[in-house]
């Protein structure tokens, strides 16, 4: 008899794709002798509460159907529970970037269900910022403008949505000043276009922000994009799409475990594609090595 499975659905993810996946996912996960229960989120952030409650009820396989934000919120509930539950991912959101680093298929519900029942479990690192957990990345600046623009575009979905909004915002985003301190070393104040601290390899629906990132090395891969004119920004964007931005003028990459960022005012930032406003002008981030168990294909990339 297999382990019981609890499924958290975000019906609003992927501009309604999460709602359309409820029946197909439940049918794919159903197996004789396996207890299968589920719940749908009622408001933003409800995923964490549902996951924590499921773990408290004895479930140790928690499946999240949605995108990166949904997965991050469900993971938060699992982490808060203090129990060794494993997180399963079924893509149903807009970007679903973490799945690309874990080898989870983007549009194959049956294959994702097979991973839940028959796949492997691996341990990954988790980022934390202002008490909020993130699995894939945290970002400041240009990507916030892209996310805000994506809210207004209703006729595109998936990777094309983010690429379209990225091109729209390329010439209009003004940039921002920040001082970066990494592992106790102050790197100075700079005027930036974009700052991303990545655990996974992909962000923004297909941009290869950290091609060499390792989800289990205990470090965040940082990409610092200096502010530039339109041609310089285009060069950075092309490099970002190819994963070669580290060699582009004005881009600096490095890694670290703990960070302190000093802004002129409380910044907006994103964690796994979700918009947040910082409590103050100084923002601290850290890595939590090996904090989360996730379900992956038996042959998932390391």
C-alpha positions in Angstrom: 0.0 0.0 0.0 1.5 3.4 -1.0 1.9 6.5 1.0 -1.1 8.9 1.3 -0.9 11.9 -1.0 -2.3 15.4 -0.4 -2.6 17.8 -3.3 -2.8 21.6 -3.0 -4.2 23.3 -6.1 -3.9 27.0 -6.9 -6.9 27.5 -9.3 -5.7 31.0 -10.2 -2.2 29.9 -11.3 -1.4 30.2 -15.0 -4.3 32.5 -15.6 -6.8 29.7 -14.7 -4.8 26.7 -15.8 -4.6 25.5 -12.2 -8.4 25.2 -12.1 -8.5 23.2 -15.3 -5.9 20.7 -14.0 -7.9 19.7 -10.9 -9.7 16.7 -12.4 -6.8 15.5 -14.7 -4.4 15.6 -11.8 -6.6 13.7 -9.4 -7.3 11.1 -12.0 -3.6 10.7 -12.8 -2.7 10.4 -9.1 -5.5 7.9 -8.2 -4.2 4.4 -7.5 -5.8 1.5 -5.8 -5.0 1.4 -2.1 -3.6 5.0 -1.9 -5.4 7.6 0.1 -5.7 10.8 -2.0 -7.0 14.1 -0.6 -6.9 17.6 -2.0 -7.8 21.2 -1.4 -8.0 24.4 -3.4 -6.5 27.7 -2.3 -9.0 30.4 -1.4 -6.7 33.4 -1.4 -3.1 34.4 -1.9 -0.7 32.6 0.5 -3.4 30.0 1.5 -1.1 27.2 0.1 1.2 27.3 3.2 -1.7 26.9 5.6 -3.2 24.0 3.6 0.2 22.2 3.4 1.0 22.7 7.1 -2.4 21.3 8.0 -2.0 18.3 5.7 1.4 17.5 7.3 -0.1 17.8 10.8 -2.8 15.3 9.7 -0.1 12.7 8.8 0.5 13.3 5.1 4.2 13.0 4.1 3.7 13.5 0.3 2.5 17.0 -0.4 1.9 17.8 -4.1 1.6 21.4 -5.3 -0.2 22.2 -8.6 0.6 25.7 -9.8 3.7 27.7 -10.6 6.9 28.7 -8.8 5.0 30.9 -6.3 2.6 28.1 -5.4 5.4 25.7 -4.9 7.3 28.2 -2.7 4.2 28.8 -0.6 3.5 25.0 -0.2 7.1 24.5 0.7 6.8 27.2 3.4 4.0 25.2 5.0 6.1 22.0 4.8 9.1 23.7 6.3 7.1 25.3 9.1 5.7 21.9 10.1 9.2 20.7 11.0 8.4 17.3 9.6 10.3 15.4 6.9 7.5 15.6 4.2 8.4 15.6 0.5 7.1 18.1 -2.0 5.9 17.1 -5.4 5.5 19.6 -8.2 3.0 19.6 -11.0 3.4 22.6 -13.4 0.2 24.6 -13.7 1.5 28.2 -13.5 3.1 30.8 -15.8 6.8 30.2 -15.6 7.3 27.0 -13.6 11.1 27.6 -13.6 12.1 25.3 -10.7 10.7 22.3 -12.6 13.2 23.0 -15.4 16.1 22.7 -12.9 14.7 19.5 -11.5 13.8 17.7 -14.8 10.1 17.7 -14.2 8.0 17.8 -17.4 6.1 21.0 -18.0 2.9 19.7 -19.6 2.7 15.9 -18.9 0.4 15.3 -15.9 0.7 11.5 -16.2 4.5 11.7 -16.1 4.4 14.1 -13.1 2.0 11.7 -11.3 4.4 8.8 -12.0 7.2 10.9 -10.3 5.0 11.3 -7.2 4.4 7.6 -6.9 7.6 6.0 -8.4 10.2 8.7 -8.6 13.2 9.6 -6.4 13.4 12.1 -3.5 16.3 14.5 -3.3 17.2 17.3 -0.9 17.6 20.9 -2.1 18.6 24.2 -0.5 16.0 26.9 0.3 16.5 30.6 0.4 15.1 32.9 3.1 14.5 36.6 2.9 12.6 38.6 5.6 11.4 35.3 7.1 10.0 34.3 3.7 11.2 31.1 2.0 12.0 30.8 -1.7 13.1 27.8 -3.8 14.2 29.3 -7.2 15.3 32.9 -6.9 14.8 36.3 -5.4 15.1 39.4 -7.7 15.2 43.2 -7.6 14.8 45.8 -10.2 14.0 45.1 -13.8 12.3 41.8 -13.2 9.8 43.5 -10.8 8.9 45.8 -13.7 8.4 42.8 -15.9 6.2 41.0 -13.4 4.1 44.1 -12.9 3.7 44.4 -16.7 2.7 40.7 -17.0 -0.4 41.4 -14.8 -1.8 43.6 -17.5 -1.2 41.2 -20.4 -4.1 38.8 -20.7 -3.5 37.4 -24.2 -0.2 35.6 -23.6 0.8 32.8 -21.2 3.9 30.9 -20.2 7.5 31.7 -21.3 6.3 34.0 -24.1 4.5 36.3 -21.6 7.7 37.1 -19.7 9.7 37.5 -22.9 7.2 39.9 -24.3 7.1 42.0 -21.1 10.9 41.9 -20.8 11.2 43.5 -24.2 8.5 46.1 -23.4 10.3 47.2 -20.2 13.8 47.1 -21.6 13.9 50.8 -22.6 11.7 52.2 -19.8 12.9 50.8 -16.5 15.1 53.6 -14.9 17.5 51.4 -12.7 18.2 51.6 -9.0 21.1 52.1 -6.6 22.1 49.4 -4.0 25.0 48.5 -1.8 25.7 44.7 -1.7 27.4 42.9 1.2 28.1 39.2 0.6 29.4 36.9 3.3 30.5 39.9 5.3 32.3 41.6 2.5 30.9 45.0 1.3 31.1 45.2 -2.5 30.2 48.9 -2.8 27.3 50.9 -4.0 26.3 50.5 -7.6 23.5 51.7 -10.0 21.9 48.5 -11.3 19.3 47.3 -13.9 18.8 44.0 -12.3 19.9 41.9 -9.3 19.0 38.2 -9.0 20.1 35.7 -6.3 19.4 32.3 -7.8 19.1 28.8 -6.4 17.8 27.3 -9.6 19.1 27.7 -13.2 16.2 29.4 -14.9 14.0 32.4 -14.0 11.4 34.6 -15.8 10.0 31.8 -17.8 13.1 30.8 -19.7 16.0 33.2 -18.9 19.2 31.2 -18.0 20.1 33.3 -15.0 22.5 30.8 -13.4 23.5 28.0 -15.9 25.9 26.4 -13.4 23.6 26.7 -10.3 23.4 23.7 -8.0 20.3 23.3 -5.9 22.3 21.5 -3.2 25.6 23.4 -2.9 24.4 25.7 0.0 25.0 28.8 -2.1 23.1 31.4 -4.1 24.4 32.3 -7.5 24.2 36.1 -7.9 24.0 38.0 -11.1 24.5 41.8 -10.9 23.5 43.8 -14.0 24.8 47.3 -14.1 22.6 50.0 -15.5 23.2 50.8 -19.1 21.8 52.4 -22.3 19.4 50.5 -24.6 22.1 48.8 -26.6 23.9 47.6 -23.5 20.6 46.3 -22.1 19.9 44.5 -25.3 23.3 42.8 -25.1 22.6 41.8 -21.5 19.2 40.4 -22.4 20.6 38.3 -25.3 23.3 37.0 -23.0 20.7 36.2 -20.3 18.6 34.2 -22.8 21.7 32.2 -23.8 23.1 31.9 -20.3 26.3 33.8 -21.4 25.5 37.1 -19.6 28.5 36.6 -17.2 30.8 37.5 -20.1 28.8 40.6 -21.1 30.2 44.1 -20.2 28.5 45.5 -17.1 27.5 42.1 -15.7 29.1 40.6 -12.6 28.5 37.1 -11.2 29.5 35.4 -8.0 28.0 33.2 -5.3 27.6 33.4 -1.5 25.6 32.2 1.5 24.5 35.3 3.3 23.7 38.8 1.9 22.8 42.3 3.2 21.4 44.7 0.6 21.1 48.4 1.4 18.6 50.4 -0.8 17.6 54.1 -0.6 14.0 53.1 0.3 12.2 49.8 1.0 12.3 48.0 -2.4 9.8 45.8 -4.2 11.3 42.4 -4.9 10.1 39.0 -6.1 10.5 35.6 -4.7 9.7 32.8 -7.1 7.7 35.2 -9.3 5.7 36.6 -6.4 5.7 40.4 -5.7 6.7 41.6 -2.3 7.5 45.0 -0.6 10.4 45.0 1.8 9.8 46.1 5.4 12.8 48.5 5.3 15.7 49.7 3.1 18.0 47.0 4.4 17.2 43.5 3.2 18.9 40.3 4.4 19.0 37.0 2.6 20.5 33.6 3.5 20.7 30.0 2.3 19.3 27.1 4.3 21.3 24.1 3.0 19.4 20.8 2.4 16.2 22.2 4.0 13.6 20.6 1.7 12.9 17.2 0.2 11.4 17.2 -3.3 10.1 14.4 -5.6 12.0 14.2 -8.8 12.4 11.7 -11.7 14.7 8.8 -11.0 17.0 10.2 -13.6 16.7 13.9 -12.6 19.7 16.2 -13.2 21.9 16.7 -10.1 
